[in-house]
Amino acid sequence: MENTSRQRIVKVIQALLGIAGIINFLILFFSPVLEHIFGTVEFLLPYSIVLMVFFCVYYAVRFVDWLSSKERTFLLASNSLILLIAGVTLFIKPMLFLLVILIREIYILIKTISSSLQSRIARSGNRNRDSYQSSFLIKLTQNPALALMFSFFLTIMLGTFLLMHPQSSSSGEITPFVDALFTSTSATCVTGLIVYDTGTYWSQVGQIIILILIQIGGLGIMTISTAFAIILGQKLTISTQQVMQNVVGESNRIDFYTLLKSILSLTFIFEFIGAIFLLFQFRDHLPTFGDAVYHSVFHSVSAFCNAGFALYPDSFVSYQSNPTVVMTLSLLIIFGGLGFSVINDIRFNFLKKFAFSRLTLHTKIVLITSGILLLGGTALFFLSEFRNTMVDFKFGTRLLNSWFQSVTCRTAGFNTIDQGHLTNGSSLVSILLMFIGASPGSTGGGIKTTTIALFLIAMFANLKGTTDINAFKRKISTKSFREVMTLFAIALLALGTLTFMLMMVEDLGFKELCFEAVSAFATVGLSMGITAKLTVLGKLIIVLLMYLGRIGPMTLIYATTLHIVKVRVRYNQENVSIG
């Protein structure tokens, strides 16, 4: 009975320590904000003393439980050392004390949540299914698509708070919440739309935060939800892995962790090679070698992740005649937009002596569609900008920049020509390319190359009067075609609705707003120069477009329909007149 009472007290204190940990994080992180509001932070000292006493009570209650185990005795000694360090720092600097105590409390909070969730999952087998599914956290771990959406949301909010900190801005000022939210969403969703110039407004701390968000966002289609599940102690079941492979565009049934390892290795290899090539060019244009390394790594990561964040006010306009920089960025963007499963397929095929016929149907469609879009876009931009933005360019430079414009519209966001001066024809081509976007399972957005390819294949099949939808001597399943139509319809509906709302709250040009909305939804990042002019409501609509575009319509479908009970009912068939 006594042990039960002690355990209850421990649980209550642990819960209070968890709450205190969150409060401490906010106080520690937003101390400049508190000082700005209250004029002083002297109240932190008595708060810290009270918290330290509370911490001592916690260990006093748990002390008896730890005497029976050598391991727990060691933990007691180590935590006592932490308490001693915290006590010393208390009288040196209260904020430093909060940092020390915060680390321990966040650890307790995560450990408590994890152990609690694992125990609930372990007991769930003996409970009613409805009761089991009522827990939000358990629903989250059982629904990978929902976990992906929630993980992106948490990452965006954490990035927002980090970018609001005075140390993140070069001026030392607090960044407004909406602007920090916009930048964090743009980085996490690897878009590239900005309200402040990345190279001048943000300090190096802020730039590194943006870079980390870009890397997380680029890899997040797979790794964020996996890491989230692992942190919560959830082992991925076979069905969960299958759903996640559908989300990332992997059609083959392969080991999930093998694919995850492959994604990480391929990402860092491409980014490292890209940074090396960029370094040879940047070292002659930047004051120090360290600056050249930093700029090379930043832009290599931003390019491969299709983010489009640049440290230069004009993006890469000043490098428009540098073929090494332009082609390096182009290749990084293309490989990042192909999709990890496609790159893996090509890599394994090369190891067995490359043969196009041995590639999967998915890879064939992605490669051919991407090639047609890239070459077609290059030709159209070459023609439409011949007497406009490229009128003074030499033939080679004009061809190079037409190619890059075609590449960057595939969800990259860098630019070597001014987007605000594009002809109407170039603007239309850009919008179409942005809407199509990259390929499934890649770092890019859009409705994806396979979607438009299957849509066109089905259209031509219908025109020919054939019943089956075939490609490369393979029949495409009816399920895939239904998903294509669903994705296409949802994308148009979401984009159309939010674009209309954007036009209702913004008094800007029709073409510019359409361009901005499609760029946000397709996570491209190209802009005609109106992003900074948007109102607060306009920025929030763009934030929503970027978020929906990054998680993708199919992820939303998986998240909402995974646990729906499917009732198979067949009705009599009847034709409907169309056209």
VEXROFI-45391 format. One record per residue (C-alpha): y, z, x; residue number from 1; residue in one letter. Coordinates in steps of 0.05 Angstrom, whole numbers, padded with zeros to 5 digits. Each point is the difference from the previous one (the first is absolute). Last residue first. Example, Ala and Ser with C-alpha at 12.3 -4.5 7.8 and 13.67 -1.06 7.14 Angstrom:
BEGIN
c2|c3|c1|vexlum|mimi
-00021|00143|00273|2|s
-00069|00013|-00027|1|a
END
This chain:
BEGIN
c2|c3|c1|vexlum|mimi
00321|-01472|-00389|579|g
-00052|00046|-00029|578|i
-00044|00001|-00062|577|s
-00047|00059|-00007|576|v
-00075|-00008|-00002|575|n
-00048|00050|-00033|574|e
-00059|00038|00027|573|q
-00035|00054|-00041|572|n
00005|00070|00031|571|y
-00039|00033|00055|570|r
00007|00075|00013|569|v
-00014|00034|00067|568|r
00037|00066|00001|567|v
00026|00017|00069|566|k
00013|00074|00012|565|v
00065|00005|00039|564|i
-00008|00039|00064|563|h
00024|-00054|00049|562|l
00049|-00031|-00049|561|t
00068|00031|00018|560|t
-00006|00003|00076|559|a
-00038|-00066|00005|558|y
00055|-00036|-00040|557|i
00056|00031|00041|556|l
-00036|-00021|00064|555|t
-00006|-00070|-00029|554|m
00075|-00003|-00014|553|p
00017|00014|00073|552|g
00014|00065|00036|551|i
00054|-00035|00039|550|r
00032|-00039|-00057|549|g
00002|00060|-00046|548|l
00035|00041|00054|547|y
00049|-00055|00019|546|m
00018|-00014|-00072|545|l
00010|00074|-00014|544|l
00047|00006|00060|543|v
00037|-00063|-00023|542|i
00011|00034|-00068|541|i
00024|00063|00035|540|l
00049|-00041|00042|539|k
00028|-00033|-00063|538|g
00009|00067|-00033|537|l
00038|00026|00060|536|v
00043|-00062|00002|535|t
-00016|-00059|00045|534|l
00051|-00024|00051|533|k
-00043|00020|00060|532|a
-00056|-00046|-00023|531|t
00046|-00060|-00015|530|i
-00006|-00039|00065|529|g
-00043|-00058|-00022|528|m
-00062|00042|00014|527|s
-00067|-00008|00034|526|l
-00042|00064|-00002|525|g
-00068|-00031|-00018|524|v
-00033|00055|-00040|523|t
-00020|-00051|-00054|522|a
00034|00043|-00053|521|f
00061|00012|00045|520|a
00009|-00073|00020|519|s
-00011|-00021|-00073|518|v
00055|00048|-00023|517|a
00048|-00020|00056|516|e
-00007|-00075|-00011|515|f
00008|00009|-00075|514|c
00062|00042|00012|513|l
00031|-00050|00048|512|e
-00014|-00060|-00045|511|k
00031|00034|-00061|510|f
00062|00023|00038|509|g
00023|00073|-00003|508|l
00023|00047|-00054|507|d
-00059|00047|00003|506|e
-00027|00047|-00055|505|v
-00026|-00052|-00049|504|m
-00022|-00048|00055|503|m
-00044|00054|00030|502|l
-00031|00014|-00068|501|m
-00016|-00074|-00008|500|f
-00031|-00001|00070|499|t
-00041|00061|-00019|498|l
-00029|-00034|-00062|497|t
-00013|-00067|00034|496|g
-00033|00031|00061|495|l
-00045|00045|-00042|494|a
-00019|-00055|-00049|493|l
-00010|-00053|00054|492|l
-00043|00047|00043|491|a
-00040|00023|-00061|490|i
-00014|-00072|-00021|489|a
-00021|-00023|00070|488|f
-00044|00061|00011|487|l
-00034|-00009|-00067|486|t
-00010|-00075|00011|485|m
-00029|00012|00069|484|v
-00044|00056|-00025|483|e
-00028|-00045|-00054|482|r
-00014|-00053|00053|481|f
-00037|00050|00044|480|s
-00042|00024|-00058|479|k
-00018|-00072|-00019|478|t
-00032|-00006|00068|477|s
00019|-00056|00048|476|i
-00057|-00049|00010|475|k
-00010|-00021|00072|474|r
-00004|-00070|00028|473|k
00065|00010|00038|472|f
00036|00019|-00064|471|a
-00026|-00001|-00072|470|n
00025|00021|-00068|469|i
-00054|-00018|-00050|468|d
00010|-00037|-00066|467|t
00028|-00065|00027|466|t
00050|-00039|-00042|465|g
00036|-00029|00059|464|k
00065|00032|-00024|463|l
-00036|00066|-00009|462|n
-00026|-00003|00071|461|a
00070|-00017|00025|460|f
00028|00062|-00035|459|m
-00056|00045|00025|458|a
00012|-00022|00072|457|i
00075|00011|-00010|456|l
-00010|00071|-00025|455|f
-00053|00014|00053|454|l
00049|-00021|00054|453|a
00059|00038|-00030|452|i
-00041|00064|-00002|451|t
-00032|-00012|00068|450|t
00068|-00005|00033|449|t
00023|00068|-00024|448|k
00042|00024|-00061|447|i
00052|00023|00050|446|g
-00008|00052|00054|445|g
-00015|00003|00074|444|g
-00039|00047|00046|443|t
-00065|-00035|-00018|442|s
-00058|00018|-00046|441|g
00013|-00061|-00044|440|p
00042|-00057|00030|439|s
00075|-00008|00008|438|a
00056|-00016|-00048|437|g
-00004|-00044|-00062|436|i
00066|00027|-00027|435|f
00032|-00006|00069|434|m
-00020|-00073|00006|433|l
00027|-00016|-00069|432|l
00065|00037|00013|431|i
00010|-00034|00068|430|s
-00012|-00069|-00031|429|v
00052|00015|-00054|428|l
00050|00025|00052|427|s
-00012|-00061|00043|426|s
00015|-00046|-00059|425|g
00062|00039|-00019|424|n
00025|-00007|00071|423|t
-00002|00060|00046|422|l
00066|00032|00020|421|h
-00017|00072|-00017|420|g
-00066|-00004|00037|419|q
00036|-00007|00067|418|d
-00049|-00031|00049|417|i
-00048|00034|00049|416|t
-00028|00048|-00051|415|n
-00049|00058|00000|414|f
-00028|00022|-00068|413|g
-00075|-00010|00010|412|a
-00029|-00010|-00070|411|t
-00021|-00073|00006|410|r
00073|-00020|00000|409|c
-00001|00015|00074|408|t
-00049|-00056|00015|407|v
00037|-00056|-00037|406|s
00066|00023|00030|405|q
-00034|00001|00068|404|f
-00025|-00071|-00007|403|w
00068|-00025|-00021|402|s
00029|00038|00059|401|n
-00046|-00034|00050|400|l
00010|-00069|-00031|399|l
00076|00007|00003|398|r
-00004|00026|00072|397|t
-00043|-00059|00021|396|g
00045|-00051|-00035|395|f
00064|00029|00028|394|k
00039|00046|-00046|393|f
00071|-00015|-00024|392|d
-00018|-00014|-00072|391|v
-00050|00057|-00004|390|m
00036|00042|-00052|389|t
00016|-00061|-00043|388|n
-00013|-00073|00015|387|r
-00074|00006|00017|386|f
-00008|00063|-00041|385|e
-00037|-00033|-00058|384|s
-00042|-00047|00043|383|l
-00024|00050|00053|382|f
-00008|00053|-00053|381|f
-00047|-00045|-00040|380|l
-00041|-00021|00062|379|a
-00008|00072|00024|378|t
-00020|00024|-00069|377|g
-00054|-00053|-00005|376|g
-00026|00018|00069|375|l
-00003|00075|-00015|374|l
-00024|-00007|-00072|373|l
-00054|-00050|00018|372|i
-00024|00043|00058|371|g
-00001|00064|-00041|370|s
-00040|-00035|-00055|369|t
-00050|-00028|00050|368|i
-00009|00066|00038|367|l
-00004|00044|-00063|366|v
-00049|-00046|-00036|365|i
-00046|-00005|00060|364|k
00002|00075|00012|363|t
-00018|00016|-00072|362|h
-00057|-00051|00000|361|l
-00030|00034|00062|360|t
00002|-00036|00066|359|l
-00064|-00033|00024|358|r
00024|-00070|-00018|357|s
00060|00006|00045|356|f
-00044|00007|00061|355|a
00019|00043|00060|354|f
-00053|00018|00051|353|k
-00034|00065|-00020|352|k
00055|00044|00029|351|l
00051|-00047|-00031|350|f
-00029|00013|-00069|349|n
00004|00075|00010|348|f
00074|-00006|00016|347|r
00014|-00047|-00058|346|i
-00034|00046|-00050|345|d
00037|00061|00029|344|n
00067|-00036|-00005|343|i
-00016|-00019|-00073|342|v
-00021|00072|-00017|341|s
00064|00026|00031|340|f
00046|-00042|-00042|339|g
00036|-00064|00017|338|l
00070|00031|-00004|337|g
-00003|00039|00065|336|g
-00027|-00061|00036|335|f
00057|-00043|-00028|334|i
00055|00051|00014|333|i
-00024|00012|00072|332|l
-00005|-00075|00011|331|l
00071|-00011|-00026|330|s
00029|00057|00041|329|l
-00030|-00029|00063|328|t
00023|-00070|-00020|327|m
00072|00021|-00010|326|v
00004|00043|00062|325|v
-00032|-00053|00045|324|t
00038|-00058|-00033|323|p
00069|00029|00014|322|n
00050|-00044|-00038|321|s
00005|00046|-00060|320|q
00005|00062|00045|319|y
00071|00019|-00021|318|s
-00020|-00008|-00073|317|v
-00056|00051|00010|316|f
00023|00055|-00049|315|s
00075|-00010|-00004|314|d
00016|00075|00007|313|p
-00054|00009|00054|312|y
-00052|00055|-00001|311|l
-00045|-00039|-00047|310|a
-00041|00023|-00060|309|f
-00040|-00059|-00027|308|g
-00061|00040|-00023|307|a
-00055|-00052|00006|306|n
-00044|00054|00033|305|c
-00009|-00047|00059|304|f
00075|-00013|00004|303|a
00023|00072|-00006|302|s
-00051|00023|00051|301|v
00022|-00054|00049|300|s
00073|00013|-00015|299|h
-00004|00074|00016|298|f
-00045|-00009|00061|297|v
00045|-00053|00031|296|s
00064|00039|-00016|295|h
-00027|00063|00033|294|y
-00026|-00038|00062|293|v
00067|-00036|00008|292|a
00038|00066|-00007|291|d
-00043|00031|00054|290|g
00013|-00060|00045|289|f
00074|00013|-00005|288|t
00063|-00038|-00022|287|p
-00034|-00049|-00048|286|l
00001|-00076|00001|285|h
-00043|-00015|00061|284|d
-00054|00051|-00018|283|r
-00002|-00027|-00071|282|f
-00036|-00065|00018|281|q
-00057|00026|00043|280|f
-00006|00060|-00047|279|l
-00012|-00045|-00060|278|l
-00064|-00027|00031|277|f
-00025|00071|00017|276|i
00019|00027|-00069|275|a
-00040|-00055|-00034|274|g
-00062|00017|00042|273|i
00007|00074|-00018|272|f
00011|-00013|-00074|271|e
-00060|-00046|-00004|270|f
-00045|00050|00036|269|i
00027|00058|-00041|268|f
-00015|-00033|-00066|267|t
-00068|-00027|00021|266|l
-00024|00069|00022|265|s
00025|00035|-00063|264|l
-00029|-00051|-00048|263|i
-00067|-00002|00037|262|s
-00007|00075|-00005|261|k
00014|-00003|-00075|260|l
-00050|-00056|-00009|259|l
-00053|00041|00036|258|t
00019|00060|-00043|257|y
-00012|-00039|-00064|256|f
-00068|-00027|00020|255|d
-00007|-00069|-00027|254|i
-00010|-00030|-00070|253|r
00037|-00065|00006|252|n
00060|-00017|-00044|251|s
00052|00037|00041|250|e
00067|-00010|-00035|249|g
00029|00069|00014|248|v
-00006|00024|-00073|247|v
-00069|-00030|-00008|246|n
-00022|00035|00063|245|q
00028|00064|-00028|244|m
-00041|-00008|-00063|243|v
-00063|-00011|00040|242|q
00015|00061|00044|241|q
00008|00043|-00062|240|t
-00066|-00025|-00028|239|s
-00035|00018|00065|238|i
00030|00069|00002|237|t
00057|00019|00046|236|l
-00005|00072|00024|235|k
00056|00044|-00027|234|q
00023|00057|00045|233|g
00072|-00003|-00025|232|l
00023|-00025|00068|231|i
-00055|-00054|-00004|230|i
00025|-00025|-00068|229|a
00072|-00005|00024|228|f
-00022|-00034|00064|227|a
-00038|-00052|-00040|226|t
00057|-00010|-00048|225|s
00048|-00011|00057|224|i
-00047|-00042|00042|223|t
-00014|-00061|-00043|222|m
00063|-00030|-00030|221|i
00036|00049|00045|220|g
-00007|-00039|00064|219|l
00066|-00037|-00009|218|g
00032|00058|-00037|217|g
-00021|00050|00053|216|i
00027|-00046|00055|215|q
00064|-00012|-00038|214|i
00009|00074|-00014|213|l
-00009|00015|00074|212|i
00052|-00053|00018|211|l
00049|00029|-00051|210|i
-00009|00069|00030|209|i
00009|-00030|00069|208|i
00065|-00032|-00024|207|q
00025|00066|-00028|206|g
-00013|00035|00065|205|v
00033|-00057|00038|204|q
00061|00011|-00044|203|s
00008|-00041|-00063|202|w
00065|-00034|-00017|201|y
00003|-00048|00059|200|t
-00068|-00033|00010|199|g
-00025|00006|-00072|198|t
00063|-00027|-00033|197|d
00007|00038|-00065|196|y
-00020|-00020|-00071|195|v
-00064|-00033|00025|194|i
-00054|-00046|-00028|193|l
-00057|-00004|00050|192|g
-00061|00001|-00046|191|t
-00055|00037|00035|190|v
-00013|00044|-00061|189|c
00008|00061|00044|188|t
00063|-00029|00032|187|a
00033|-00024|-00064|186|s
-00019|00064|-00036|185|t
00029|00043|00056|184|s
00064|-00042|00002|183|t
00010|00003|-00076|182|f
-00016|00075|-00002|181|l
00050|00013|00056|180|a
00052|-00041|-00037|179|d
-00015|00037|-00065|178|v
00002|00068|00034|177|f
00066|-00010|00035|176|p
-00006|00004|00077|175|t
00023|00066|00029|174|i
00048|-00012|00058|173|e
-00016|00002|00075|172|g
00036|-00066|00012|171|s
-00062|-00033|00029|170|s
-00041|00019|-00062|169|s
-00069|00031|00005|168|s
00026|00065|00031|167|q
00039|00014|-00063|166|p
-00064|00004|-00042|165|h
-00002|-00047|-00060|164|m
-00049|-00045|00037|163|l
-00051|00055|00004|162|l
00007|00017|-00074|161|f
-00009|-00073|-00019|160|t
-00059|-00009|00046|159|g
-00035|00058|-00034|158|l
00015|-00032|-00068|157|m
-00026|-00068|00022|156|i
-00063|00030|00029|155|t
-00013|00040|-00063|154|l
00008|-00063|-00043|153|f
-00045|-00041|00045|152|f
-00053|00054|-00004|151|s
00005|00003|-00076|150|f
-00010|-00075|-00006|149|m
-00059|00000|00049|148|l
-00031|00061|-00033|147|a
00005|-00036|-00067|146|l
-00036|-00060|00030|145|a
-00052|00045|00032|144|p
-00017|00035|-00066|143|n
-00049|00057|00011|142|q
00047|00037|00048|141|t
00058|-00006|-00047|140|l
-00040|00020|-00061|139|k
-00020|00062|00039|138|i
00073|00015|00016|137|l
00021|-00011|-00072|136|f
-00054|00045|-00029|135|s
-00022|-00021|-00070|134|s
-00058|-00041|00026|133|q
-00044|00060|00011|132|y
00014|00028|-00068|131|s
-00019|-00067|-00031|130|d
-00063|-00003|00042|129|r
-00025|00069|-00023|128|n
-00015|00046|00056|127|r
-00061|00012|00044|126|n
00013|-00058|00046|125|g
00074|00020|00005|124|s
-00016|00063|00040|123|r
00000|-00037|00067|122|a
00063|-00039|-00020|121|i
00035|00065|-00018|120|r
-00021|00032|00066|119|s
00026|-00061|00038|118|q
00066|00003|-00037|117|l
00010|00074|00015|116|s
-00018|-00010|00073|115|s
00049|-00058|00007|114|s
00057|00035|-00037|113|i
-00008|00064|00040|112|t
-00006|-00037|00067|111|k
00062|-00041|-00015|110|i
00040|00062|-00019|109|l
-00025|00042|00059|108|i
00018|-00056|00048|107|y
00068|-00006|-00033|106|i
00009|00075|00011|105|e
-00018|-00001|00073|104|r
00047|-00057|00016|103|i
00056|00032|-00041|102|l
-00004|00066|00038|101|i
00017|-00036|00065|100|v
00055|-00042|-00033|99|l
00029|00059|-00037|98|l
00005|00038|00065|97|f
00038|-00058|00031|96|l
00049|00004|-00057|95|m
00010|00074|00011|94|p
00020|-00011|00073|93|k
-00011|00051|00056|92|i
-00015|00062|-00041|91|f
-00051|-00035|-00044|90|l
-00026|-00038|00060|89|t
-00033|00063|00026|88|v
-00031|00017|-00067|87|g
-00026|-00071|-00009|86|a
-00032|00004|00068|85|i
-00033|00065|-00019|84|l
-00023|-00028|-00067|83|l
-00030|-00060|00037|82|i
-00036|00049|00046|81|l
-00025|00037|-00061|80|s
-00026|-00066|-00025|79|n
-00040|-00009|00064|78|s
-00027|00071|-00002|77|a
-00020|-00005|-00073|76|l
-00033|-00067|00012|75|l
-00040|00031|00057|74|f
-00021|00057|-00046|73|t
-00020|-00052|-00051|72|r
-00046|-00033|00050|71|e
-00028|00066|00022|70|k
-00016|00018|-00072|69|s
-00005|00068|-00034|68|s
00071|00024|00016|67|l
00032|-00059|-00038|66|w
-00007|00027|-00070|65|d
00034|00066|00018|64|v
00061|-00037|00028|63|f
00011|-00043|-00061|62|r
00047|00048|-00036|61|v
00037|00018|00065|60|a
00006|-00074|00016|59|y
00036|-00015|-00066|58|y
00043|00062|00007|57|v
00024|-00025|00068|56|c
00020|-00068|-00031|55|f
00039|00037|-00054|54|f
00037|00038|00054|53|v
00016|-00067|00034|52|m
00025|-00029|-00065|51|l
00046|00058|-00012|50|v
00028|-00007|00071|49|i
00009|-00075|-00009|48|s
00038|00009|-00065|47|y
00045|00051|00034|46|p
00016|-00052|00054|45|l
00006|-00060|-00046|44|l
00060|00030|-00036|43|f
00042|-00018|00061|42|e
-00005|-00074|-00019|41|v
00074|-00011|-00011|40|t
00050|-00044|-00038|39|g
-00043|00004|-00063|38|f
-00005|-00075|-00016|37|i
00008|-00030|00070|36|h
-00041|00056|00031|35|e
-00054|-00013|-00051|34|l
00001|-00075|00016|33|v
-00003|00015|00075|32|p
-00058|00048|-00014|31|s
-00036|-00055|-00037|30|f
-00062|-00004|00042|29|f
-00008|00074|00013|28|l
00018|00021|-00071|27|i
-00045|-00054|-00031|26|l
-00057|00016|00047|25|f
00009|00074|-00012|24|n
-00003|-00009|-00075|23|i
-00065|-00039|00007|22|i
-00029|00053|00046|21|g
00023|00056|-00047|20|a
-00038|-00034|-00057|19|i
-00062|-00002|00044|18|g
00011|00072|00022|17|l
00004|00020|-00074|16|l
-00066|-00035|-00014|15|a
-00032|00034|00061|14|q
00027|00067|-00024|13|i
-00031|-00010|-00068|12|v
-00066|-00021|00030|11|k
-00001|00059|00048|10|v
00015|00048|-00057|9|i
-00058|-00030|-00040|8|r
-00045|00007|00060|7|q
00019|00073|00009|6|r
-00015|00014|-00073|5|s
-00068|-00033|00007|4|t
-00015|00039|00064|3|n
00016|00065|-00036|2|e
-00046|-00018|-00057|1|m
END
